[in-house]
Amino acid sequence: QVQLVESGGGLVQPGGSLRLACAASGFTFSSTAMMWYRQAPGKKREWVATITSTGGSTVLADSVKGRFTISRDNAKTTVYLQMNSLKPEDTAVYYCYAPIRASWGRGTQVTVAS
């Protein structure tokens, strides 16, 4: 079965950094585009970033462009989200998504606060 497990979340001060990871299994990871979404309390889940199967192309939401980077290591079947210059507005549960039977991870909490 498809399994996605996020890690790396936590509490960070504004301006700080975190690196999230999503470990994937149960499908051909190297043939699959991957995405990150996030959901803040009381808000709809929003798309954050997409990376193609080879990592040759990435797309970021305007709200995080210039601060976040999505990357992947196909040998490790893992996708990453490097989050720099974090703002309180980035506080949310971050989810990994694979377009294989609409598969979601359980999420990892990111809290940006002083």
mmCIF file of the C-alpha atoms, coordinates in Angstrom:
data_MODEL
# 
_entry.id   MODEL 
# 
loop_
_atom_site.group_PDB 
_atom_site.id 
_atom_site.type_symbol 
_atom_site.label_atom_id 
_atom_site.label_alt_id 
_atom_site.label_comp_id 
_atom_site.label_asym_id 
_atom_site.label_entity_id 
_atom_site.label_seq_id 
_atom_site.pdbx_PDB_ins_code 
_atom_site.Cartn_x 
_atom_site.Cartn_y 
_atom_site.Cartn_z 
_atom_site.occupancy 
_atom_site.B_iso_or_equiv 
_atom_site.pdbx_formal_charge 
_atom_site.auth_seq_id 
_atom_site.auth_comp_id 
_atom_site.auth_asym_id 
_atom_site.auth_atom_id 
_atom_site.pdbx_PDB_model_num 
ATOM 1   C CA . GLN A 1 1   ? 0.000  0.000  0.000   1.00 0.00 ? 1   GLN A CA 1 
ATOM 2   C CA . VAL A 1 2   ? 1.028  3.606  -0.541  1.00 0.00 ? 2   VAL A CA 1 
ATOM 3   C CA . GLN A 1 3   ? 2.569  5.072  2.584   1.00 0.00 ? 3   GLN A CA 1 
ATOM 4   C CA . LEU A 1 4   ? 3.823  8.614  3.184   1.00 0.00 ? 4   LEU A CA 1 
ATOM 5   C CA . VAL A 1 5   ? 5.427  9.619  6.476   1.00 0.00 ? 5   VAL A CA 1 
ATOM 6   C CA . GLU A 1 6   ? 6.335  13.250 7.164   1.00 0.00 ? 6   GLU A CA 1 
ATOM 7   C CA . SER A 1 7   ? 8.943  14.349 9.681   1.00 0.00 ? 7   SER A CA 1 
ATOM 8   C CA . GLY A 1 8   ? 10.939 17.413 10.668  1.00 0.00 ? 8   GLY A CA 1 
ATOM 9   C CA . GLY A 1 9   ? 8.261  19.716 11.993  1.00 0.00 ? 9   GLY A CA 1 
ATOM 10  C CA . GLY A 1 10  ? 8.560  21.646 15.220  1.00 0.00 ? 10  GLY A CA 1 
ATOM 11  C CA . LEU A 1 11  ? 8.614  25.047 16.883  1.00 0.00 ? 11  LEU A CA 1 
ATOM 12  C CA . VAL A 1 12  ? 10.819 27.729 15.364  1.00 0.00 ? 12  VAL A CA 1 
ATOM 13  C CA . GLN A 1 13  ? 11.304 31.477 15.806  1.00 0.00 ? 13  GLN A CA 1 
ATOM 14  C CA . PRO A 1 14  ? 10.392 33.888 13.002  1.00 0.00 ? 14  PRO A CA 1 
ATOM 15  C CA . GLY A 1 15  ? 13.263 34.018 10.540  1.00 0.00 ? 15  GLY A CA 1 
ATOM 16  C CA . GLY A 1 16  ? 14.336 30.494 11.377  1.00 0.00 ? 16  GLY A CA 1 
ATOM 17  C CA . SER A 1 17  ? 14.524 27.376 9.232   1.00 0.00 ? 17  SER A CA 1 
ATOM 18  C CA . LEU A 1 18  ? 13.201 23.835 9.167   1.00 0.00 ? 18  LEU A CA 1 
ATOM 19  C CA . ARG A 1 19  ? 13.676 20.936 6.778   1.00 0.00 ? 19  ARG A CA 1 
ATOM 20  C CA . LEU A 1 20  ? 10.717 18.623 6.325   1.00 0.00 ? 20  LEU A CA 1 
ATOM 21  C CA . ALA A 1 21  ? 11.025 15.130 4.894   1.00 0.00 ? 21  ALA A CA 1 
ATOM 22  C CA . CYS A 1 22  ? 8.460  12.733 3.461   1.00 0.00 ? 22  CYS A CA 1 
ATOM 23  C CA . ALA A 1 23  ? 9.459  9.084  3.256   1.00 0.00 ? 23  ALA A CA 1 
ATOM 24  C CA . ALA A 1 24  ? 7.465  7.248  0.593   1.00 0.00 ? 24  ALA A CA 1 
ATOM 25  C CA . SER A 1 25  ? 6.802  3.576  -0.082  1.00 0.00 ? 25  SER A CA 1 
ATOM 26  C CA . GLY A 1 26  ? 4.341  1.311  -1.875  1.00 0.00 ? 26  GLY A CA 1 
ATOM 27  C CA . PHE A 1 27  ? 4.660  2.775  -5.374  1.00 0.00 ? 27  PHE A CA 1 
ATOM 28  C CA . THR A 1 28  ? 7.223  3.656  -8.014  1.00 0.00 ? 28  THR A CA 1 
ATOM 29  C CA . PHE A 1 29  ? 8.465  6.839  -6.423  1.00 0.00 ? 29  PHE A CA 1 
ATOM 30  C CA . SER A 1 30  ? 10.881 7.713  -9.235  1.00 0.00 ? 30  SER A CA 1 
ATOM 31  C CA . SER A 1 31  ? 8.000  7.872  -11.743 1.00 0.00 ? 31  SER A CA 1 
ATOM 32  C CA . THR A 1 32  ? 5.753  10.040 -9.596  1.00 0.00 ? 32  THR A CA 1 
ATOM 33  C CA . ALA A 1 33  ? 5.494  13.785 -9.126  1.00 0.00 ? 33  ALA A CA 1 
ATOM 34  C CA . MET A 1 34  ? 5.201  14.783 -5.477  1.00 0.00 ? 34  MET A CA 1 
ATOM 35  C CA . MET A 1 35  ? 3.606  17.697 -3.672  1.00 0.00 ? 35  MET A CA 1 
ATOM 36  C CA . TRP A 1 36  ? 3.511  19.477 -0.339  1.00 0.00 ? 36  TRP A CA 1 
ATOM 37  C CA . TYR A 1 37  ? 0.343  21.031 1.077   1.00 0.00 ? 37  TYR A CA 1 
ATOM 38  C CA . ARG A 1 38  ? -0.357 22.793 4.348   1.00 0.00 ? 38  ARG A CA 1 
ATOM 39  C CA . GLN A 1 39  ? -3.377 23.548 6.496   1.00 0.00 ? 39  GLN A CA 1 
ATOM 40  C CA . ALA A 1 40  ? -3.523 26.254 9.143   1.00 0.00 ? 40  ALA A CA 1 
ATOM 41  C CA . PRO A 1 41  ? -6.114 26.143 11.954  1.00 0.00 ? 41  PRO A CA 1 
ATOM 42  C CA . GLY A 1 42  ? -9.552 27.078 10.661  1.00 0.00 ? 42  GLY A CA 1 
ATOM 43  C CA . LYS A 1 43  ? -8.380 27.308 7.055   1.00 0.00 ? 43  LYS A CA 1 
ATOM 44  C CA . LYS A 1 44  ? -8.632 25.163 3.942   1.00 0.00 ? 44  LYS A CA 1 
ATOM 45  C CA . ARG A 1 45  ? -5.737 22.987 2.926   1.00 0.00 ? 45  ARG A CA 1 
ATOM 46  C CA . GLU A 1 46  ? -3.556 24.841 0.427   1.00 0.00 ? 46  GLU A CA 1 
ATOM 47  C CA . TRP A 1 47  ? -0.993 23.689 -2.086  1.00 0.00 ? 47  TRP A CA 1 
ATOM 48  C CA . VAL A 1 48  ? 2.599  24.718 -1.373  1.00 0.00 ? 48  VAL A CA 1 
ATOM 49  C CA . ALA A 1 49  ? 4.959  23.029 -3.831  1.00 0.00 ? 49  ALA A CA 1 
ATOM 50  C CA . THR A 1 50  ? 5.276  20.450 -6.611  1.00 0.00 ? 50  THR A CA 1 
ATOM 51  C CA . ILE A 1 51  ? 8.284  18.584 -7.944  1.00 0.00 ? 51  ILE A CA 1 
ATOM 52  C CA . THR A 1 52  ? 8.423  16.424 -11.072 1.00 0.00 ? 52  THR A CA 1 
ATOM 53  C CA . SER A 1 53  ? 9.434  12.778 -10.957 1.00 0.00 ? 53  SER A CA 1 
ATOM 54  C CA . THR A 1 54  ? 13.067 13.450 -11.837 1.00 0.00 ? 54  THR A CA 1 
ATOM 55  C CA . GLY A 1 55  ? 13.329 16.651 -9.845  1.00 0.00 ? 55  GLY A CA 1 
ATOM 56  C CA . GLY A 1 56  ? 13.944 18.561 -13.049 1.00 0.00 ? 56  GLY A CA 1 
ATOM 57  C CA . SER A 1 57  ? 11.181 21.072 -12.447 1.00 0.00 ? 57  SER A CA 1 
ATOM 58  C CA . THR A 1 58  ? 9.623  22.611 -9.348  1.00 0.00 ? 58  THR A CA 1 
ATOM 59  C CA . VAL A 1 59  ? 6.728  24.975 -8.755  1.00 0.00 ? 59  VAL A CA 1 
ATOM 60  C CA . LEU A 1 60  ? 6.122  26.949 -5.565  1.00 0.00 ? 60  LEU A CA 1 
ATOM 61  C CA . ALA A 1 61  ? 3.177  28.919 -4.282  1.00 0.00 ? 61  ALA A CA 1 
ATOM 62  C CA . ASP A 1 62  ? 3.699  32.673 -4.420  1.00 0.00 ? 62  ASP A CA 1 
ATOM 63  C CA . SER A 1 63  ? 3.424  32.878 -0.640  1.00 0.00 ? 63  SER A CA 1 
ATOM 64  C CA . VAL A 1 64  ? 6.570  30.783 -0.166  1.00 0.00 ? 64  VAL A CA 1 
ATOM 65  C CA . LYS A 1 65  ? 8.552  31.521 -3.330  1.00 0.00 ? 65  LYS A CA 1 
ATOM 66  C CA . GLY A 1 66  ? 12.058 32.675 -2.529  1.00 0.00 ? 66  GLY A CA 1 
ATOM 67  C CA . ARG A 1 67  ? 11.921 31.139 0.946   1.00 0.00 ? 67  ARG A CA 1 
ATOM 68  C CA . PHE A 1 68  ? 11.055 27.450 0.434   1.00 0.00 ? 68  PHE A CA 1 
ATOM 69  C CA . THR A 1 69  ? 12.682 24.828 -1.769  1.00 0.00 ? 69  THR A CA 1 
ATOM 70  C CA . ILE A 1 70  ? 11.254 21.430 -2.703  1.00 0.00 ? 70  ILE A CA 1 
ATOM 71  C CA . SER A 1 71  ? 13.677 18.655 -3.613  1.00 0.00 ? 71  SER A CA 1 
ATOM 72  C CA . ARG A 1 72  ? 13.795 14.871 -3.804  1.00 0.00 ? 72  ARG A CA 1 
ATOM 73  C CA . ASP A 1 73  ? 16.175 11.958 -3.508  1.00 0.00 ? 73  ASP A CA 1 
ATOM 74  C CA . ASN A 1 74  ? 14.822 9.126  -5.620  1.00 0.00 ? 74  ASN A CA 1 
ATOM 75  C CA . ALA A 1 75  ? 17.385 6.668  -4.258  1.00 0.00 ? 75  ALA A CA 1 
ATOM 76  C CA . LYS A 1 76  ? 16.002 7.319  -0.768  1.00 0.00 ? 76  LYS A CA 1 
ATOM 77  C CA . THR A 1 77  ? 12.379 7.614  -1.994  1.00 0.00 ? 77  THR A CA 1 
ATOM 78  C CA . THR A 1 78  ? 12.129 10.842 -0.027  1.00 0.00 ? 78  THR A CA 1 
ATOM 79  C CA . VAL A 1 79  ? 10.884 14.327 -0.864  1.00 0.00 ? 79  VAL A CA 1 
ATOM 80  C CA . TYR A 1 80  ? 11.996 17.367 1.146   1.00 0.00 ? 80  TYR A CA 1 
ATOM 81  C CA . LEU A 1 81  ? 10.781 20.870 1.865   1.00 0.00 ? 81  LEU A CA 1 
ATOM 82  C CA . GLN A 1 82  ? 13.481 23.290 2.980   1.00 0.00 ? 82  GLN A CA 1 
ATOM 83  C CA . MET A 1 83  ? 11.795 26.188 4.757   1.00 0.00 ? 83  MET A CA 1 
ATOM 84  C CA . ASN A 1 84  ? 13.843 29.346 5.351   1.00 0.00 ? 84  ASN A CA 1 
ATOM 85  C CA . SER A 1 85  ? 12.957 32.818 6.620   1.00 0.00 ? 85  SER A CA 1 
ATOM 86  C CA . LEU A 1 86  ? 9.902  31.394 8.315   1.00 0.00 ? 86  LEU A CA 1 
ATOM 87  C CA . LYS A 1 87  ? 7.011  33.679 9.202   1.00 0.00 ? 87  LYS A CA 1 
ATOM 88  C CA . PRO A 1 88  ? 4.173  33.226 11.704  1.00 0.00 ? 88  PRO A CA 1 
ATOM 89  C CA . GLU A 1 89  ? 1.829  32.879 8.705   1.00 0.00 ? 89  GLU A CA 1 
ATOM 90  C CA . ASP A 1 90  ? 3.656  29.651 7.805   1.00 0.00 ? 90  ASP A CA 1 
ATOM 91  C CA . THR A 1 91  ? 2.280  27.970 10.922  1.00 0.00 ? 91  THR A CA 1 
ATOM 92  C CA . ALA A 1 92  ? 0.314  24.928 9.760   1.00 0.00 ? 92  ALA A CA 1 
ATOM 93  C CA . VAL A 1 93  ? 0.251  21.171 9.513   1.00 0.00 ? 93  VAL A CA 1 
ATOM 94  C CA . TYR A 1 94  ? 2.311  20.245 6.463   1.00 0.00 ? 94  TYR A CA 1 
ATOM 95  C CA . TYR A 1 95  ? 1.228  17.252 4.376   1.00 0.00 ? 95  TYR A CA 1 
ATOM 96  C CA . CYS A 1 96  ? 2.976  15.211 1.723   1.00 0.00 ? 96  CYS A CA 1 
ATOM 97  C CA . TYR A 1 97  ? 0.849  14.152 -1.274  1.00 0.00 ? 97  TYR A CA 1 
ATOM 98  C CA . ALA A 1 98  ? 1.326  11.561 -4.004  1.00 0.00 ? 98  ALA A CA 1 
ATOM 99  C CA . PRO A 1 99  ? -1.080 11.339 -6.984  1.00 0.00 ? 99  PRO A CA 1 
ATOM 100 C CA . ILE A 1 100 ? -1.387 7.567  -6.528  1.00 0.00 ? 100 ILE A CA 1 
ATOM 101 C CA . ARG A 1 101 ? -4.924 6.866  -5.370  1.00 0.00 ? 101 ARG A CA 1 
ATOM 102 C CA . ALA A 1 102 ? -4.869 10.375 -3.862  1.00 0.00 ? 102 ALA A CA 1 
ATOM 103 C CA . SER A 1 103 ? -2.492 9.438  -1.062  1.00 0.00 ? 103 SER A CA 1 
ATOM 104 C CA . TRP A 1 104 ? -1.748 11.741 1.871   1.00 0.00 ? 104 TRP A CA 1 
ATOM 105 C CA . GLY A 1 105 ? 0.656  11.555 4.739   1.00 0.00 ? 105 GLY A CA 1 
ATOM 106 C CA . ARG A 1 106 ? -0.575 12.159 8.270   1.00 0.00 ? 106 ARG A CA 1 
ATOM 107 C CA . GLY A 1 107 ? 1.130  15.553 8.467   1.00 0.00 ? 107 GLY A CA 1 
ATOM 108 C CA . THR A 1 108 ? 3.759  17.239 10.597  1.00 0.00 ? 108 THR A CA 1 
ATOM 109 C CA . GLN A 1 109 ? 3.154  20.374 12.678  1.00 0.00 ? 109 GLN A CA 1 
ATOM 110 C CA . VAL A 1 110 ? 5.163  23.519 11.987  1.00 0.00 ? 110 VAL A CA 1 
ATOM 111 C CA . THR A 1 111 ? 4.769  26.378 14.454  1.00 0.00 ? 111 THR A CA 1 
ATOM 112 C CA . VAL A 1 112 ? 6.481  29.723 13.867  1.00 0.00 ? 112 VAL A CA 1 
ATOM 113 C CA . ALA A 1 113 ? 6.231  31.963 16.906  1.00 0.00 ? 113 ALA A CA 1 
ATOM 114 C CA . SER A 1 114 ? 8.273  34.269 19.089  1.00 0.00 ? 114 SER A CA 1 
# 
